């Protein structure tokens, strides 16, 4: 923190800022690389506890989680845990009588990209978090329904991810990337098969579009055969911009896009889709219950590459349809996905469990 990657980091930062603004004392745990002592400081009124970890990958994350929970036991008000990757450790809060509200982060164990061993570890830890958590947060109504199979309905609630309204971005930012405002559509997603990047790029490249497709993300042909397939499928109108995390750059790229292409098939409320709505983007989204609830009338939904092709033609050639969808995106964002609304939902939920303290 400050957040520079990922939905959970962004959620932690925005919820923490909201709570501090409401008079809460907020302590946030951050992981750094290397060795040395735990570092305490304050950023924008938020107390940060930065824990150095010299182990990479899963083991490093597990060590960080364990040290964080151990440290947090000195604060006996309430814990808010983001994710269940090491849910077995949540027994410490239960044993010490510290209320623990857990954001369950979708059905993470079901993602094929983790492989069998990590999927099994995640599956077991999901069960532990559901058992030990005082209350479980789902980021989507379908995830809430799924969690009813893991815990009583009374201890599960839906609180989505949020986004900020984009105000007066600089058109020069997109020009610096070789794009013109209104002259491109975007894909912003991790380049993995479950996000349909290949299908989206191939459908866009099936014919000349008169606009560019700007793809954000790290594509490494030599390290990942799937990345090579995507790169080979791209027409001359497709530009790969690499991984971009700087918020002003991402917001400008979203704001000046003609449309956003969203191929995610799993995962509840996707932060990238929410940010597209905040930018007023017409959306072409994979047809599943997750995306339909989030985007509603702001999207056209696809089940095949021919659908993508047809929807691109509709949005790029029909100004009235694009304008109507853009208005629907803004309305949906303002109704459901502002950080003020989401911060208020977190505050109300956390307050319920604070009242149980003696």
ROLO-743903 format. One record per residue (C-alpha): residue number from 1; residue in one letter; x, y, z. Coordinates in Angstrom, 3 decimals. Example, Ala and Ser with C-alpha at 12.3 -4.5 7.8 and 13.67 -1.06 7.14 Angstrom:
<atoms>
+-----+------+----------+----------+----------+
:  nr : rest :        u :        v :        w :
+-----+------+----------+----------+----------+
:   1 :    a :   12.300 :   -4.500 :    7.800 :
:   2 :    s :   13.670 :   -1.060 :    7.140 :
+-----+------+----------+----------+----------+
</atoms>
This chain:
<atoms>
+-----+------+----------+----------+----------+
:  nr : rest :        u :        v :        w :
+-----+------+----------+----------+----------+
:   1 :    x :    0.000 :    0.000 :    0.000 :
:   2 :    x :   -0.368 :    2.269 :   -1.880 :
:   3 :    x :   -1.861 :   -0.343 :   -4.203 :
:   4 :    x :   -0.066 :   -0.979 :   -7.484 :
:   5 :    x :   -1.500 :   -4.308 :   -8.610 :
:   6 :    x :   -4.538 :   -6.463 :   -8.025 :
:   7 :    x :   -8.104 :   -6.130 :   -6.843 :
:   8 :    x :   -7.394 :   -7.033 :   -3.223 :
:   9 :    x :   -4.685 :   -4.378 :   -2.854 :
:  10 :    x :   -6.998 :   -1.777 :   -4.331 :
:  11 :    x :   -9.878 :   -2.866 :   -2.102 :
:  12 :    x :   -7.680 :   -2.816 :    1.004 :
:  13 :    x :   -6.488 :    0.704 :    0.237 :
:  14 :    x :   -9.910 :    2.165 :   -0.495 :
:  15 :    x :  -11.729 :    0.494 :    2.379 :
:  16 :    x :   -8.933 :    1.523 :    4.749 :
:  17 :    x :   -9.104 :    5.145 :    3.585 :
:  18 :    x :  -12.874 :    5.166 :    4.010 :
:  19 :    x :  -12.696 :    3.772 :    7.532 :
:  20 :    x :   -9.944 :    6.178 :    8.595 :
:  21 :    x :  -12.098 :    9.018 :    7.279 :
:  22 :    x :  -14.899 :    7.729 :    9.485 :
:  23 :    x :  -12.713 :    7.797 :   12.573 :
:  24 :    x :  -11.519 :    4.180 :   12.711 :
:  25 :    x :   -7.997 :    3.160 :   13.655 :
:  26 :    x :   -6.844 :    0.947 :   10.777 :
:  27 :    x :   -3.740 :   -1.267 :   10.751 :
:  28 :    x :   -2.806 :   -2.844 :    7.411 :
:  29 :    x :   -0.216 :   -5.581 :    6.875 :
:  30 :    x :    2.117 :   -5.282 :    3.884 :
:  31 :    x :    4.736 :   -7.699 :    2.540 :
:  32 :    x :    8.184 :   -6.603 :    1.366 :
:  33 :    x :   11.148 :   -8.524 :   -0.023 :
:  34 :    x :   14.261 :   -9.341 :    1.934 :
:  35 :    x :   15.165 :   -9.710 :    5.590 :
:  36 :    x :   15.224 :   -7.476 :    8.631 :
:  37 :    x :   12.861 :   -6.178 :   11.279 :
:  38 :    x :    9.166 :   -5.445 :   10.916 :
:  39 :    x :    8.710 :   -1.779 :    9.975 :
:  40 :    x :    5.874 :    0.370 :   11.339 :
:  41 :    x :    4.848 :    3.642 :    9.726 :
:  42 :    x :    1.756 :    5.659 :    8.793 :
:  43 :    x :    0.460 :    6.456 :    5.306 :
:  44 :    x :   -2.536 :    8.759 :    4.833 :
:  45 :    x :   -3.702 :    8.012 :    8.366 :
:  46 :    x :   -3.381 :    4.231 :    7.905 :
:  47 :    x :   -0.929 :    2.387 :   10.144 :
:  48 :    x :    1.215 :    0.085 :    8.028 :
:  49 :    x :    3.041 :   -2.947 :    9.367 :
:  50 :    x :    5.530 :   -4.034 :    6.690 :
:  51 :    x :    6.895 :   -7.555 :    7.096 :
:  52 :    x :   10.031 :   -8.533 :    5.125 :
:  53 :    x :    9.902 :  -12.021 :    3.623 :
:  54 :    x :   12.896 :  -13.588 :    1.871 :
:  55 :    x :   11.027 :  -16.604 :    0.471 :
:  56 :    x :    9.302 :  -16.493 :   -2.923 :
:  57 :    x :    5.990 :  -17.918 :   -4.020 :
:  58 :    x :    3.490 :  -19.866 :   -1.964 :
:  59 :    x :    5.819 :  -20.492 :    0.989 :
:  60 :    x :    6.652 :  -16.806 :    1.256 :
:  61 :    x :    3.005 :  -15.825 :    1.188 :
:  62 :    x :    2.221 :  -18.401 :    3.861 :
:  63 :    x :    5.003 :  -17.093 :    6.105 :
:  64 :    x :    3.716 :  -13.557 :    5.656 :
:  65 :    x :    0.173 :  -14.583 :    6.540 :
:  66 :    x :    1.317 :  -16.438 :    9.670 :
:  67 :    x :    3.455 :  -13.540 :   10.929 :
:  68 :    x :    0.681 :  -11.048 :   10.154 :
:  69 :    x :   -1.924 :  -12.993 :   12.116 :
:  70 :    x :    0.450 :  -13.471 :   15.045 :
:  71 :    x :    1.195 :   -9.729 :   15.093 :
:  72 :    x :   -2.491 :   -8.812 :   14.735 :
:  73 :    x :   -3.396 :  -10.731 :   17.862 :
:  74 :    x :   -2.166 :   -7.762 :   19.916 :
:  75 :    x :   -5.106 :   -5.763 :   18.491 :
:  76 :    x :   -8.190 :   -7.403 :   19.970 :
:  77 :    x :  -10.920 :   -5.364 :   18.274 :
:  78 :    x :  -11.559 :   -7.084 :   14.936 :
:  79 :    x :   -9.643 :   -8.553 :   11.989 :
:  80 :    x :  -10.586 :   -8.153 :    8.332 :
:  81 :    x :   -8.874 :  -10.882 :    6.306 :
:  82 :    x :   -8.698 :  -10.636 :    2.518 :
:  83 :    x :   -8.488 :  -14.115 :    1.026 :
:  84 :    x :   -8.525 :  -17.671 :    2.312 :
:  85 :    x :   -5.223 :  -18.969 :    0.892 :
:  86 :    x :   -4.003 :  -19.859 :    4.394 :
:  87 :    x :   -7.361 :  -20.290 :    6.098 :
:  88 :    x :   -5.929 :  -22.912 :    8.451 :
:  89 :    x :   -4.098 :  -20.094 :   10.275 :
:  90 :    x :   -7.419 :  -18.393 :   11.062 :
:  91 :    x :   -7.792 :  -20.773 :   13.967 :
:  92 :    x :   -5.652 :  -18.309 :   15.947 :
:  93 :    x :   -8.312 :  -15.604 :   15.807 :
:  94 :    x :  -10.957 :  -18.111 :   16.874 :
:  95 :    x :   -8.855 :  -19.409 :   19.791 :
:  96 :    x :   -8.045 :  -15.880 :   20.975 :
:  97 :    x :  -11.636 :  -14.680 :   20.625 :
:  98 :    x :  -10.810 :  -12.010 :   18.036 :
:  99 :    x :  -13.702 :  -11.524 :   15.548 :
: 100 :    x :  -12.536 :  -12.247 :   12.009 :
: 101 :    x :  -14.445 :  -11.141 :    8.905 :
: 102 :    x :  -13.060 :  -12.875 :    5.795 :
: 103 :    x :  -13.433 :  -11.819 :    2.161 :
: 104 :    x :  -13.468 :  -15.202 :    0.431 :
: 105 :    x :  -12.187 :  -14.047 :   -2.986 :
: 106 :    x :  -14.426 :  -16.114 :   -5.257 :
: 107 :    x :  -13.972 :  -19.830 :   -5.912 :
: 108 :    x :  -10.213 :  -19.523 :   -6.254 :
: 109 :    x :   -9.487 :  -23.232 :   -5.837 :
: 110 :    x :  -11.438 :  -24.049 :   -9.017 :
: 111 :    x :   -9.058 :  -22.200 :  -11.339 :
: 112 :    x :   -7.289 :  -24.723 :  -13.551 :
: 113 :    x :   -4.183 :  -22.539 :  -13.841 :
: 114 :    x :   -3.113 :  -23.449 :  -10.282 :
: 115 :    x :   -2.631 :  -27.144 :  -10.988 :
: 116 :    x :   -3.938 :  -30.028 :   -8.889 :
: 117 :    x :   -1.711 :  -29.650 :   -5.807 :
: 118 :    x :   -2.343 :  -25.948 :   -5.279 :
: 119 :    x :   -6.029 :  -26.396 :   -6.078 :
: 120 :    x :   -6.218 :  -29.022 :   -3.329 :
: 121 :    x :   -4.440 :  -26.729 :   -0.846 :
: 122 :    x :   -6.803 :  -23.880 :   -1.675 :
: 123 :    x :   -9.842 :  -26.134 :   -1.401 :
: 124 :    x :   -8.870 :  -27.269 :    2.093 :
: 125 :    x :   -8.078 :  -23.717 :    3.230 :
: 126 :    x :  -11.411 :  -22.488 :    1.907 :
: 127 :    x :  -13.094 :  -24.970 :    4.241 :
: 128 :    x :  -10.994 :  -23.806 :    7.205 :
: 129 :    x :  -11.808 :  -20.125 :    6.574 :
: 130 :    x :  -15.506 :  -20.897 :    6.253 :
: 131 :    x :  -15.325 :  -22.760 :    9.570 :
: 132 :    x :  -13.227 :  -20.284 :   11.561 :
: 133 :    x :  -14.466 :  -16.964 :   10.119 :
: 134 :    x :  -17.123 :  -15.101 :   12.078 :
: 135 :    x :  -18.551 :  -13.715 :    8.839 :
: 136 :    x :  -17.764 :  -14.412 :    5.180 :
: 137 :    x :  -17.845 :  -11.789 :    2.416 :
: 138 :    x :  -18.669 :  -12.811 :   -1.146 :
: 139 :    x :  -17.899 :  -10.377 :   -3.961 :
: 140 :    x :  -20.914 :  -11.445 :   -6.051 :
: 141 :    x :  -24.390 :  -12.877 :   -5.366 :
: 142 :    x :  -23.469 :  -16.138 :   -7.117 :
: 143 :    x :  -20.425 :  -16.497 :   -4.867 :
: 144 :    x :  -22.647 :  -15.837 :   -1.851 :
: 145 :    x :  -24.966 :  -18.611 :   -2.989 :
: 146 :    x :  -21.968 :  -20.935 :   -3.397 :
: 147 :    x :  -20.739 :  -20.103 :    0.129 :
: 148 :    x :  -24.087 :  -21.209 :    1.558 :
: 149 :    x :  -22.755 :  -24.728 :    0.951 :
: 150 :    x :  -19.804 :  -23.899 :    3.202 :
: 151 :    x :  -21.407 :  -21.893 :    6.018 :
: 152 :    x :  -24.838 :  -20.882 :    7.366 :
: 153 :    x :  -26.592 :  -18.218 :    5.284 :
: 154 :    x :  -26.667 :  -15.849 :    8.280 :
: 155 :    x :  -22.866 :  -15.503 :    8.241 :
: 156 :    x :  -22.469 :  -14.732 :    4.518 :
: 157 :    x :  -22.933 :  -11.338 :    2.807 :
: 158 :    x :  -22.169 :   -9.865 :   -0.616 :
: 159 :    x :  -19.924 :   -6.808 :   -0.863 :
: 160 :    x :  -18.516 :   -6.162 :   -4.334 :
: 161 :    x :  -15.359 :   -4.459 :   -5.534 :
: 162 :    x :  -15.436 :   -0.793 :   -6.426 :
: 163 :    x :  -13.866 :    1.814 :   -8.649 :
: 164 :    x :  -13.384 :    5.553 :   -8.755 :
: 165 :    x :  -15.067 :    7.843 :  -11.242 :
: 166 :    x :  -12.570 :    8.963 :  -13.861 :
: 167 :    x :  -12.348 :   12.740 :  -13.876 :
: 168 :    x :  -10.628 :   14.770 :  -16.630 :
: 169 :    x :   -7.921 :   12.314 :  -17.787 :
: 170 :    x :   -5.229 :   13.493 :  -20.179 :
: 171 :    x :   -5.641 :   12.551 :  -23.841 :
: 172 :    x :   -1.877 :   12.954 :  -24.219 :
: 173 :    x :   -1.418 :    9.802 :  -22.168 :
: 174 :    x :   -3.112 :    7.634 :  -24.788 :
: 175 :    x :   -1.287 :    9.447 :  -27.601 :
: 176 :    x :    1.996 :    8.605 :  -25.905 :
: 177 :    x :    1.014 :    4.957 :  -26.327 :
: 178 :    x :    0.498 :    5.487 :  -30.055 :
: 179 :    x :   -3.305 :    5.616 :  -29.797 :
: 180 :    x :   -5.914 :    8.248 :  -30.567 :
: 181 :    x :   -8.860 :    9.009 :  -28.249 :
: 182 :    x :  -11.888 :    7.112 :  -29.543 :
: 183 :    x :   -9.732 :    5.181 :  -31.992 :
: 184 :    x :   -9.289 :    1.921 :  -30.111 :
: 185 :    x :  -10.916 :   -0.724 :  -27.920 :
: 186 :    x :   -9.215 :   -2.392 :  -24.950 :
: 187 :    x :   -8.511 :   -5.736 :  -23.325 :
: 188 :    x :   -7.137 :   -5.496 :  -19.781 :
: 189 :    x :   -6.684 :   -8.947 :  -18.278 :
: 190 :    x :   -4.196 :  -11.572 :  -17.194 :
: 191 :    x :   -3.233 :  -13.481 :  -20.377 :
: 192 :    x :   -4.519 :  -16.941 :  -19.489 :
: 193 :    x :   -6.967 :  -19.218 :  -21.357 :
: 194 :    x :   -9.855 :  -18.790 :  -18.897 :
: 195 :    x :   -9.974 :  -15.096 :  -19.867 :
: 196 :    x :  -10.568 :  -15.822 :  -23.577 :
: 197 :    x :   -7.780 :  -13.511 :  -24.742 :
: 198 :    x :   -7.034 :  -15.671 :  -27.790 :
: 199 :    x :  -10.688 :  -15.800 :  -28.859 :
: 200 :    x :  -11.081 :  -12.029 :  -28.461 :
: 201 :    x :   -7.910 :  -11.207 :  -30.402 :
: 202 :    x :   -8.717 :  -13.723 :  -33.128 :
: 203 :    x :  -12.280 :  -12.420 :  -33.549 :
: 204 :    x :  -11.126 :   -8.805 :  -33.646 :
: 205 :    x :   -8.458 :   -9.708 :  -36.216 :
: 206 :    x :  -10.883 :  -11.548 :  -38.493 :
: 207 :    x :  -11.439 :   -8.406 :  -40.568 :
: 208 :    x :  -10.261 :   -4.775 :  -40.707 :
: 209 :    x :  -11.962 :   -2.735 :  -37.980 :
: 210 :    x :  -10.770 :    0.793 :  -38.612 :
: 211 :    x :   -9.742 :    1.050 :  -34.954 :
: 212 :    x :   -6.971 :   -0.532 :  -32.920 :
: 213 :    x :   -7.212 :   -3.150 :  -30.220 :
: 214 :    x :   -5.015 :   -2.178 :  -27.260 :
: 215 :    x :   -4.084 :   -5.229 :  -25.165 :
: 216 :    x :   -2.626 :   -4.697 :  -21.708 :
: 217 :    x :   -0.682 :   -7.495 :  -20.054 :
: 218 :    x :    2.659 :   -9.285 :  -20.130 :
: 219 :    x :    2.989 :  -11.584 :  -23.128 :
: 220 :    x :    6.140 :  -13.728 :  -23.156 :
: 221 :    x :    6.282 :  -15.852 :  -26.300 :
: 222 :    x :    9.347 :  -17.807 :  -25.204 :
: 223 :    x :    7.933 :  -18.706 :  -21.781 :
: 224 :    x :    4.270 :  -19.457 :  -22.499 :
: 225 :    x :    2.901 :  -21.179 :  -25.627 :
: 226 :    x :   -0.508 :  -19.589 :  -25.050 :
: 227 :    x :    1.043 :  -16.127 :  -25.240 :
: 228 :    x :    2.615 :  -17.097 :  -28.543 :
: 229 :    x :   -0.772 :  -18.182 :  -29.904 :
: 230 :    x :   -2.294 :  -14.827 :  -28.991 :
: 231 :    x :    0.567 :  -12.875 :  -30.566 :
: 232 :    x :    0.389 :  -14.950 :  -33.747 :
: 233 :    x :   -3.396 :  -14.437 :  -34.033 :
: 234 :    x :   -3.148 :  -10.641 :  -33.933 :
: 235 :    x :   -3.703 :   -8.488 :  -36.985 :
: 236 :    x :   -1.783 :   -5.275 :  -37.674 :
: 237 :    x :   -4.519 :   -3.361 :  -35.862 :
: 238 :    x :   -3.687 :   -5.078 :  -32.534 :
: 239 :    x :   -1.118 :   -3.401 :  -30.277 :
: 240 :    x :    0.350 :   -5.024 :  -27.173 :
: 241 :    x :    1.172 :   -2.370 :  -24.593 :
: 242 :    x :    2.633 :   -4.635 :  -21.913 :
: 243 :    x :    1.687 :   -4.594 :  -18.251 :
: 244 :    x :    0.642 :   -1.097 :  -17.133 :
: 245 :    x :   -0.075 :   -0.487 :  -13.453 :
: 246 :    x :    0.228 :    3.290 :  -13.125 :
: 247 :    x :   -3.353 :    4.377 :  -12.287 :
: 248 :    x :   -3.422 :    7.585 :  -14.353 :
: 249 :    x :   -2.284 :    5.696 :  -17.440 :
: 250 :    x :   -4.789 :    2.870 :  -17.028 :
: 251 :    x :   -7.658 :    5.261 :  -16.331 :
: 252 :    x :   -6.878 :    7.355 :  -19.403 :
: 253 :    x :   -6.647 :    4.250 :  -21.600 :
: 254 :    x :  -10.042 :    3.129 :  -20.324 :
: 255 :    x :  -11.723 :    6.529 :  -20.556 :
: 256 :    x :  -10.843 :    7.223 :  -24.191 :
: 257 :    x :  -11.607 :    3.689 :  -25.468 :
: 258 :    x :  -14.574 :    2.992 :  -27.746 :
: 259 :    x :  -15.318 :   -0.256 :  -25.896 :
: 260 :    x :  -13.891 :   -2.806 :  -23.475 :
: 261 :    x :  -13.618 :   -6.535 :  -24.271 :
: 262 :    x :  -14.007 :   -8.774 :  -21.211 :
: 263 :    x :  -13.470 :  -12.498 :  -21.619 :
: 264 :    x :  -13.378 :  -13.613 :  -17.987 :
: 265 :    x :  -15.312 :  -16.814 :  -17.366 :
: 266 :    x :  -14.908 :  -17.249 :  -13.593 :
: 267 :    x :  -14.321 :  -15.261 :  -10.453 :
: 268 :    x :  -17.331 :  -13.319 :   -9.221 :
: 269 :    x :  -17.186 :   -9.533 :   -9.534 :
: 270 :    x :  -14.137 :   -8.723 :  -11.633 :
: 271 :    x :  -12.393 :   -5.417 :  -10.764 :
: 272 :    x :  -11.414 :   -4.772 :  -14.374 :
: 273 :    x :  -15.045 :   -5.005 :  -15.487 :
: 274 :    x :  -16.114 :   -2.649 :  -12.702 :
: 275 :    x :  -13.439 :   -0.147 :  -13.758 :
: 276 :    x :  -14.713 :   -0.339 :  -17.346 :
: 277 :    x :  -18.193 :    0.589 :  -16.109 :
: 278 :    x :  -16.713 :    3.507 :  -14.152 :
: 279 :    x :  -15.125 :    4.706 :  -17.401 :
: 280 :    x :  -18.485 :    4.510 :  -19.194 :
: 281 :    x :  -17.227 :    1.850 :  -21.598 :
: 282 :    x :  -19.643 :   -0.185 :  -23.690 :
: 283 :    x :  -18.650 :   -3.773 :  -22.934 :
: 284 :    x :  -18.451 :   -7.002 :  -24.903 :
: 285 :    x :  -18.389 :   -9.710 :  -22.217 :
: 286 :    x :  -18.342 :  -13.467 :  -21.991 :
: 287 :    x :  -21.862 :  -14.745 :  -21.390 :
: 288 :    x :  -21.978 :  -16.039 :  -17.826 :
: 289 :    x :  -23.883 :  -15.211 :  -14.656 :
: 290 :    x :  -20.966 :  -13.345 :  -13.090 :
: 291 :    x :  -20.604 :  -10.862 :  -15.936 :
: 292 :    x :  -24.352 :  -10.467 :  -16.569 :
: 293 :    x :  -25.014 :   -9.375 :  -12.980 :
: 294 :    x :  -22.113 :   -6.911 :  -12.955 :
: 295 :    x :  -22.534 :   -5.280 :  -16.368 :
: 296 :    x :  -26.286 :   -5.743 :  -16.915 :
: 297 :    x :  -27.405 :   -3.569 :  -19.874 :
: 298 :    x :  -23.935 :   -2.071 :  -20.380 :
: 299 :    x :  -22.740 :   -5.177 :  -22.233 :
: 300 :    x :  -23.347 :   -7.365 :  -25.235 :
: 301 :    x :  -22.605 :  -10.983 :  -24.344 :
: 302 :    x :  -20.737 :  -13.589 :  -26.385 :
: 303 :    x :  -20.532 :  -17.366 :  -26.409 :
: 304 :    x :  -18.468 :  -17.706 :  -29.585 :
: 305 :    x :  -16.015 :  -15.835 :  -31.777 :
: 306 :    x :  -18.787 :  -15.117 :  -34.268 :
: 307 :    x :  -20.679 :  -13.355 :  -31.457 :
: 308 :    x :  -17.618 :  -11.221 :  -30.724 :
: 309 :    x :  -17.307 :  -10.323 :  -34.389 :
: 310 :    x :  -20.976 :   -9.306 :  -34.611 :
: 311 :    x :  -20.892 :   -7.298 :  -31.374 :
: 312 :    x :  -17.771 :   -5.401 :  -32.453 :
: 313 :    x :  -19.483 :   -4.483 :  -35.700 :
: 314 :    x :  -22.560 :   -3.287 :  -33.807 :
: 315 :    x :  -20.698 :   -1.095 :  -31.307 :
: 316 :    x :  -18.245 :    0.350 :  -33.830 :
: 317 :    x :  -20.865 :    1.131 :  -36.477 :
: 318 :    x :  -23.923 :    2.108 :  -34.415 :
: 319 :    x :  -23.324 :    5.301 :  -32.477 :
: 320 :    x :  -26.739 :    5.218 :  -30.802 :
: 321 :    x :  -26.202 :    1.698 :  -29.434 :
: 322 :    x :  -22.756 :    2.613 :  -28.129 :
: 323 :    x :  -24.095 :    5.773 :  -26.466 :
: 324 :    x :  -26.951 :    3.889 :  -24.810 :
: 325 :    x :  -24.574 :    1.234 :  -23.502 :
: 326 :    x :  -22.170 :    3.873 :  -22.208 :
: 327 :    x :  -24.965 :    5.548 :  -20.238 :
: 328 :    x :  -26.001 :    2.154 :  -18.854 :
: 329 :    x :  -22.410 :    1.534 :  -17.741 :
: 330 :    x :  -22.279 :    4.812 :  -15.829 :
: 331 :    x :  -25.667 :    4.192 :  -14.199 :
: 332 :    x :  -24.698 :    0.678 :  -13.146 :
: 333 :    x :  -21.416 :    1.902 :  -11.661 :
: 334 :    x :  -23.061 :    4.705 :   -9.693 :
: 335 :    x :  -25.767 :    2.397 :   -8.348 :
: 336 :    x :  -23.553 :   -0.451 :   -7.151 :
: 337 :    x :  -19.800 :    0.015 :   -7.397 :
: 338 :    x :  -18.618 :    3.299 :   -5.882 :
: 339 :    x :  -16.031 :    3.000 :   -3.102 :
: 340 :    x :  -18.218 :    5.172 :   -0.887 :
: 341 :    x :  -21.022 :    2.619 :   -1.088 :
: 342 :    x :  -18.684 :   -0.320 :   -0.589 :
: 343 :    x :  -16.786 :    1.329 :    2.264 :
: 344 :    x :  -20.102 :    1.948 :    4.000 :
: 345 :    x :  -21.053 :   -1.708 :    3.611 :
: 346 :    x :  -17.761 :   -2.818 :    5.155 :
: 347 :    x :  -18.174 :   -0.366 :    8.028 :
: 348 :    x :  -21.696 :   -1.586 :    8.790 :
: 349 :    x :  -20.595 :   -5.233 :    8.763 :
: 350 :    x :  -17.498 :   -4.685 :   10.892 :
: 351 :    x :  -19.519 :   -2.625 :   13.373 :
: 352 :    x :  -21.859 :   -5.578 :   13.924 :
: 353 :    x :  -18.983 :   -7.658 :   15.207 :
: 354 :    x :  -17.354 :   -4.880 :   17.201 :
: 355 :    x :  -20.552 :   -4.695 :   19.250 :
: 356 :    x :  -19.998 :   -8.282 :   20.324 :
: 357 :    x :  -16.801 :   -7.339 :   22.128 :
: 358 :    x :  -16.863 :   -7.321 :   25.914 :
+-----+------+----------+----------+----------+
</atoms>
